Amino acid sequence: MCGRYTLLADELEILDEFGLEGEIADYEPSYNIAPGQRVLAIIHNGKEKRAGYLRWGLVPSWAKDEKIGYKMINARSETAHVKPSFRKLMESKRCLIVADSFYEWKKTESEKQPKRIQLQGRKLFAFAGLWDKWEQGENTLFTCTILTKEANGFMKEIHHRMPIILPKEKEDEWIAPVKIPSEKAKTFLDTLHTEELTAYNVSSYVNAAKNNDVKCIQPLT
């Protein structure tokens, strides 16, 4: 599961980290990115890498109602290659979703404790994502989902699932502008190594998606 994350880097850091040219239109950092909101993603259009915004919550091109997106913020990497909603996207509509930490809630006997989780070795990273274009009448949406996998040893203490964070050297390969069998995309994800993570407790203030300021990431004392 991945239901909230952050992106606090400035625009120049992002451009440099991902080898992008030009500007990111309407870029805004966020302490509390939630489903249904705009998320910064990177695709390769066959000529160059491009960064822009997608709506978080996949609406497949064939969907009758865009509300389905709220049920499809994540896709299980173990089965995405055979699921009707994701199979064709695994073949040719792969994206990077830019982040610098994510939140997860650890169940205790009395509550769910929110934690902020980061990579130990680098600040910015990318989730493995899938995107699609949905059109109905005059309405057009570009939406995405974050791929997840079983938690590693570190994350199992917090939650049984975790988002797939792409190793730096695998980012361009994931979004390479070539069509590949969905099974091959699954194999690619299965063989990725997981970088070291670190986590600390934050306030339940982050639970409300409307809260979006530095209090979301302040460590509990």
Backbone hydrogen bonds in HBPLUS format (Angstrom, degrees):
<---DONOR---> <-ACCEPTOR-->    atom                        ^
c    i                          cat <-CA-CA->   ^        H-A-AA   ^      H-
h    n   atom  resd res      DA  || num        DHA   H-A  angle D-A-AA Bond
n    s   type  num  typ     dist DA aas  dist angle  dist       angle   num
A0103-TYR N   A0004-ARG O   3.06 MM  99  5.46 170.2  2.07 129.4 131.9     1
A0005-TYR N   A0033-ILE O   3.21 MM  28  5.25 146.8  2.33 132.6 141.7     2
A0033-ILE N   A0005-TYR O   2.81 MM  28  5.25 164.3  1.83 171.8 166.9     3
A0006-THR N   A0101-SER O   2.96 MM  95  5.34 165.5  1.98 139.2 138.9     4
A0100-ASP N   A0006-THR O   3.01 MM  94  5.90 153.0  2.09 144.8 145.1     5
A0007-LEU N   A0030-SER O   2.98 MM  23  5.37 168.7  1.99 157.6 159.5     6
A0030-SER N   A0007-LEU O   2.80 MM  23  5.37 157.6  1.85 138.2 145.8     7
A0013-GLU N   A0010-ASP O   3.14 MM   3  5.50 122.6  2.49 105.6 119.1     8
A0014-ILE N   A0010-ASP O   3.28 MM   4  6.66 155.6  2.35 151.8 158.6     9
A0015-LEU N   A0011-GLU O   2.97 MM   4  6.27 165.6  1.99 157.3 161.0    10
A0016-ASP N   A0012-LEU O   2.98 MM   4  6.09 161.4  2.02 147.8 152.7    11
A0017-GLU N   A0013-GLU O   2.89 MM   4  5.98 163.8  1.91 148.9 153.9    12
A0018-PHE N   A0014-ILE O   3.09 MM   4  6.15 160.2  2.13 153.6 156.9    13
A0020-LEU N   A0015-LEU O   2.90 MM   5  4.72 163.1  1.93 140.7 144.8    14
A0019-GLY N   A0016-ASP O   3.46 MM   3  5.23 160.6  2.50  97.1 102.6    15
A0027-TYR N   A0024-ILE O   3.31 MM   3  5.63 140.0  2.48 141.2 131.4    16
A0037-GLN N   A0034-ALA O   3.09 MM   3  5.80 155.1  2.16 142.2 145.7    17
A0036-GLY N   A0056-TRP O   2.82 MM  20  5.08 154.6  1.88 138.0 146.4    18
A0056-TRP N   A0037-GLN O   2.94 MM  19  5.76 168.1  1.96 162.3 164.3    19
A0039-VAL N   A0054-LEU O   2.73 MM  15  5.42 157.2  1.78 158.7 166.7    20
A0054-LEU N   A0039-VAL O   2.99 MM  15  5.42 158.5  2.04 150.8 156.0    21
A0098-VAL N   A0040-LEU O   3.04 MM  58  5.83 151.0  2.12 150.9 159.9    22
A0041-ALA N   A0052-GLY O   2.85 MM  11  5.62 174.9  1.85 171.9 173.2    23
A0052-GLY N   A0041-ALA O   2.98 MM  11  5.62 156.9  2.03 156.5 163.7    24
A0042-ILE N   A0096-LEU O   2.79 MM  54  4.97 147.8  1.90 139.5 147.7    25
A0096-LEU N   A0042-ILE O   2.95 MM  54  4.97 163.1  1.98 145.0 150.7    26
A0043-ILE N   A0050-ARG O   2.99 MM   7  5.50 154.8  2.05 154.5 160.1    27
A0050-ARG N   A0043-ILE O   2.81 MM   7  5.50 161.9  1.84 158.0 162.9    28
A0045-ASN N   A0048-GLU O   3.07 MM   3  5.87 156.6  2.13 163.1 156.7    29
A0055-ARG N   A0142-PHE O   2.87 MM  87  6.28 165.3  1.89 146.8 150.5    30
A0144-CYS N   A0055-ARG O   2.94 MM  89  6.21 141.5  2.09 159.1 157.6    31
A0057-GLY N   A0144-CYS O   2.85 MM  87  5.56 163.9  1.87 157.8 163.3    32
A0058-LEU N   A0072-MET O   3.03 MM  14  5.32 154.0  2.09 135.0 127.4    33
A0063-ALA N   A0060-PRO O   3.00 MM   3  5.33 165.6  2.02 116.4 121.1    34
A0068-ILE N   A0065-ASP O   3.38 MM   3  6.26 175.1  2.38 121.8 123.2    35
A0069-GLY N   A0066-GLU O   3.08 MM   3  5.95 168.0  2.10 124.7 127.8    36
A0070-TYR N   A0067-LYS O   3.23 MM   3  6.02 156.1  2.29 120.9 124.3    37
A0071-LYS N   A0068-ILE O   2.98 MM   3  5.58 156.9  2.04 117.6 124.9    38
A0072-MET N   A0069-GLY O   3.05 MM   3  5.06 159.3  2.10 104.6 111.2    39
A0146-ILE N   A0073-ILE O   3.01 MM  73  6.34 167.8  2.03 141.7 141.6    40
A0075-ALA N   A0146-ILE O   2.97 MM  71  6.10 145.8  2.09 137.6 139.1    41
A0148-THR N   A0075-ALA O   2.90 MM  73  6.08 154.4  1.97 154.8 156.8    42
A0079-THR N   A0076-ARG O   3.16 MM   3  5.76 148.9  2.26 114.1 121.4    43
A0080-ALA N   A0076-ARG O   2.91 MM   4  5.77 132.1  2.14 155.1 169.9    44
A0077-SER N   A0148-THR O   2.91 MM  71  5.67 167.4  1.93 156.1 159.1    45
A0082-VAL N   A0079-THR O   3.04 MM   3  5.73 165.6  2.06 122.5 127.1    46
A0083-LYS N   A0079-THR O   3.21 MM   4  6.33 131.6  2.46 148.8 161.8    47
A0086-PHE N   A0083-LYS O   3.02 MM   3  5.48 142.2  2.17 113.6 123.9    48
A0087-ARG N   A0083-LYS O   2.81 MM   4  5.49 157.9  1.86 177.3 174.1    49
A0089-LEU N   A0086-PHE O   3.02 MM   3  5.15 119.2  2.40 101.4 117.7    50
A0090-MET N   A0086-PHE O   2.87 MM   4  6.13 149.5  1.97 161.0 170.4    51
A0092-SER N   A0088-LYS O   3.27 MM   4  6.64 147.2  2.38 143.1 149.9    52
A0093-LYS N   A0089-LEU O   2.80 MM   4  4.48 155.6  1.86 127.0 132.7    53
A0180-ILE N   A0091-GLU O   3.08 MM  89  4.93 160.6  2.12 131.1 135.8    54
A0131-TRP N   A0093-LYS O   3.06 MM  38  5.64 157.0  2.11 146.5 150.7    55
A0095-CYS N   A0129-GLY O   2.86 MM  34  4.89 168.8  1.87 127.7 127.9    56
A0129-GLY N   A0095-CYS O   2.86 MM  34  4.89 154.2  1.92 160.9 152.7    57
A0097-ILE N   A0127-PHE O   3.07 MM  30  5.02 156.8  2.13 140.4 145.3    58
A0127-PHE N   A0097-ILE O   2.86 MM  30  5.02 161.7  1.89 146.5 145.1    59
A0099-ALA N   A0125-PHE O   3.02 MM  26  5.62 166.6  2.04 153.0 152.3    60
A0125-PHE N   A0099-ALA O   2.96 MM  26  5.62 159.2  2.01 165.8 163.3    61
A0102-PHE N   A0117-ILE O   2.98 MM  15  5.32 153.6  2.05 143.9 152.4    62
A0117-ILE N   A0102-PHE O   2.75 MM  15  5.32 167.1  1.77 163.8 168.4    63
A0104-GLU N   A0115-LYS O   3.04 MM  11  5.41 149.6  2.14 142.8 151.7    64
A0115-LYS N   A0104-GLU O   2.76 MM  11  5.41 148.4  1.86 155.0 165.6    65
A0106-LYS N   A0113-GLN O   2.86 MM   7  5.04 163.4  1.88 142.1 137.3    66
A0113-GLN N   A0106-LYS O   2.78 MM   7  5.04 156.0  1.84 151.2 144.3    67
A0108-THR N   A0111-GLU O   2.75 MM   3  5.30 160.8  1.79 177.9 171.5    68
A0202-VAL N   A0114-PRO O   3.04 MM  88  5.73 169.1  2.05 143.5 143.4    69
A0116-ARG N   A0200-TYR O   2.89 MM  84  5.58 161.4  1.93 164.8 165.5    70
A0200-TYR N   A0116-ARG O   3.11 MM  84  5.58 146.0  2.23 141.6 151.7    71
A0118-GLN N   A0198-THR O   2.89 MM  80  5.41 161.7  1.92 155.5 161.7    72
A0198-THR N   A0118-GLN O   2.87 MM  80  5.41 150.0  1.96 153.7 158.0    73
A0120-GLN N   A0196-GLU O   2.94 MM  76  5.63 168.4  1.95 143.3 143.2    74
A0166-LEU N   A0126-ALA O   2.97 MM  40  5.91 161.8  2.01 172.1 176.3    75
A0128-ALA N   A0164-ILE O   2.95 MM  36  5.71 151.3  2.03 152.9 158.7    76
A0147-LEU N   A0128-ALA O   2.95 MM  19  5.72 174.6  1.96 163.4 164.6    77
A0130-LEU N   A0145-THR O   3.08 MM  15  5.48 152.6  2.16 147.0 154.3    78
A0145-THR N   A0130-LEU O   2.94 MM  15  5.48 144.8  2.07 151.0 158.9    79
A0132-ASP N   A0143-THR O   3.02 MM  11  5.64 148.4  2.12 147.3 151.9    80
A0143-THR N   A0132-ASP O   3.04 MM  11  5.64 157.5  2.10 158.7 164.1    81
A0134-TRP N   A0141-LEU O   2.83 MM   7  5.10 165.0  1.85 153.0 157.8    82
A0141-LEU N   A0134-TRP O   2.79 MM   7  5.10 159.5  1.83 149.7 156.3    83
A0136-GLN N   A0139-ASN O   2.92 MM   3  5.25 158.3  1.97 149.3 154.9    84
A0139-ASN N   A0136-GLN O   3.02 MM   3  5.25 156.6  2.07 132.4 130.3    85
A0164-ILE N   A0147-LEU O   2.93 MM  17  5.88 158.7  1.98 154.7 149.3    86
A0149-LYS N   A0162-MET O   2.88 MM  13  5.63 155.8  1.94 161.0 168.7    87
A0162-MET N   A0149-LYS O   2.97 MM  13  5.63 149.9  2.06 157.5 163.0    88
A0151-ALA N   A0160-HIS O   2.96 MM   9  5.08 160.2  2.00 125.7 122.2    89
A0156-LYS N   A0152-ASN O   2.93 MM   4  5.97 146.9  2.04 159.7 168.2    90
A0158-ILE N   A0155-MET O   2.74 MM   3  5.22 155.9  1.80 116.9 125.5    91
A0159-HIS N   A0155-MET O   2.77 MM   4  5.89 165.0  1.80 165.4 169.5    92
A0170-LYS N   A0167-PRO O   2.87 MM   3  5.34 160.0  1.91 119.2 126.0    93
A0171-GLU N   A0168-LYS O   3.41 MM   3  5.64 165.3  2.43 108.4 112.6    94
A0174-TRP N   A0170-LYS O   3.07 MM   4  6.29 150.7  2.15 150.3 157.3    95
A0175-ILE N   A0171-GLU O   3.36 MM   4  6.75 150.8  2.45 148.2 154.9    96
A0176-ALA N   A0173-GLU O   3.36 MM   3  5.07 165.4  2.38  98.2 101.9    97
A0178-VAL N   A0176-ALA O   2.75 MM   2  5.64 142.9  1.88 105.1  94.6    98
A0184-LYS N   A0181-PRO O   2.96 MM   3  5.27 125.4  2.26 104.1 118.0    99
A0185-ALA N   A0181-PRO O   3.18 MM   4  6.64 151.4  2.26 150.1 158.3   100
A0186-LYS N   A0182-SER O   3.00 MM   4  6.33 152.4  2.08 146.0 153.4   101
A0187-THR N   A0183-GLU O   2.97 MM   4  6.25 158.1  2.02 145.9 151.6   102
A0188-PHE N   A0184-LYS O   2.94 MM   4  6.19 155.0  2.00 146.6 153.3   103
A0189-LEU N   A0185-ALA O   3.12 MM   4  6.44 159.4  2.17 147.5 151.6   104
A0190-ASP N   A0186-LYS O   2.85 MM   4  6.12 156.7  1.90 152.9 160.4   105
A0191-THR N   A0187-THR O   3.13 MM   4  6.29 139.7  2.30 147.1 155.3   106
A0192-LEU N   A0189-LEU O   3.30 MM   3  5.50 168.7  2.32 109.7 113.0   107
A0220-LEU N   A0201-ASN O   3.02 MM  19  5.72 153.9  2.09 136.5 138.9   108
A0206-VAL N   A0203-SER O   3.27 MM   3  6.34 171.7  2.28 126.4 125.6   109
A0207-ASN N   A0204-SER O   2.90 MM   3  5.27 155.1  1.96 111.1 119.2   110
A0211-ASN N   A0208-ALA O   2.98 MM   3  5.65 157.1  2.03 119.4 126.0   111
A0216-CYS N   A0213-ASP O   2.97 MM   3  5.97 166.9  1.99 131.6 135.0   112
A0217-ILE N   A0214-VAL O   3.12 MM   3  5.73 145.0  2.25 115.0 122.6   113
